[in-house]
Amino acid sequence: MDAQVARSGDAFTVALDLRTAVIGAVSLRLNEPTLPWPPLDEQIDRFLRGLVGLT
């Protein structure tokens, strides 16, 4: 945010949202292994773009 790489906002809230998303993704994969999950790295890239605003 300071380097203007991510969209501006409350850094704590954005970090908490990202942490929740990543932990949720990993937890769901462990508990629902038969679902057709997208590759984790692609999903995390979407989290970073959507929640943090990285390109």
QUITA-V471920 format. One record per pair of residues at least 12 apart in sequence whose ideal C-beta (glycine too) atoms are under 10 Angstrom apart, sorted by the first residue. I is the first residue (numbers start at 0). J is the second residue. Records with the same first field share a line. If there is no record, write none. Layout:
I: J ; J
This chain:
0: 13 ; 51 ; 52
4: 51 ; 52 ; 53 ; 54
5: 47 ; 50 ; 51 ; 52 ; 53 ; 54
6: 50 ; 51 ; 52 ; 53
7: 52
8: 50 ; 51 ; 52
10: 51
12: 50
13: 50 ; 51 ; 52
14: 50 ; 51
15: 50
16: 46 ; 49 ; 50 ; 51
17: 43 ; 46 ; 47 ; 49 ; 50 ; 51
18: 46 ; 50
19: 46 ; 50
20: 42 ; 43 ; 45 ; 46 ; 47 ; 49 ; 50
21: 39 ; 42 ; 43 ; 46 ; 47 ; 50
23: 46
24: 36 ; 37 ; 39 ; 42 ; 43 ; 45 ; 46
25: 39 ; 43
28: 42
